[in-house]
């Protein structure tokens, strides 16, 4: 016996979910391309970005935190999973 039942062939909700997934994917790709084109062709942002760049150069701690933020996020998620496992082990030991 399989662990989970096979979905019905041609289930209407499955087709609707795939359609929504494709539509959202195409929409987000179009939005990203449009945003890229706007930023690429907007020279008005140059002075503001130059100020921001000078500020970042003057604050290396901020740039370091920005660079390591994905690592910090992964460590935080790992800590959360470890805490959950510790609680589960303690709960099993108490019973």
N, C-alpha and C positions, 0 to 999 in steps of 0.2 A: 504494500500500500504506500503511495507517495506521501511525502511529508505535507504537501499542500495540494489542494485540488487544482486541476488544470482549468484555465479560464475558458468560458464558452467561446466557440469560434464565432467571430463576427459580433461580439457583444457591442451594443450601441454605445455604452458609456466609455468603452475602451477607445473606440474610434473618435469620440468627442474629446477625450482627454488628449489623444495624440494630435488632433487638430488644434487644440488650444496650445499645446506645447510647441508645435511648429509655428503657429501664428505669433506667439510671444517671442520665440527665438528670432524669427525674421524681423519683428518689430524692434527688438532690442539691438539687433545688428544694424538696422537702419538708423536708429537713434545714435548709436555709437559712431557710425560713419558720418552722420550729420554733425555731431559735436566735434569730431576730429577735423572736418572740413572748416567749420566755423573758427576753431582755435588756430588752425593752420593759416587761414587767410585773414586773420584779424590782426592788423598791425597796431591797433589801438591798445592792445594788451601789453605791448613791449615795455612802456615805462613802468607799469605796475609790476610786471614780472621782473624787471631789472631791480626794482626796490626790494621785492621779495627775495630775489637771489642774493642781494647784498646782505639782507637781514639773516638769511640762512648761513651765509659764509661767516657772519659775525657770531653765530650761535652754533658751534659744532655739536654741542650736547643734543640739541633738538634734532639735527640731521642724523646723529647717531641713533637716537631713539626711533626716528622714522625708519631708518634702515633695519633696525632690529625688531620692529613691532610685529612682523609675522612670527618671528621666533618666540617673542613673548606671548603671543596669542596661542601658539601651539603648546607652550609650556603651561599656560593657564588651563587649557582644555585637558591636558594630560593630568594636571593636579586634580581637576574636578573628577575625572574618571577614577583616579586612585582613591580619592576620598569616598566615592560611591562604593568601590570595592571593599574598602576598609569597613564601612558601615554594614555592608551586606555580610561580611565575614563575622563581624561582631554580633550581628543579629542572629546568624546561624549558630554561633557558639553559645549564645544565651538561651537558645531553645533546647 
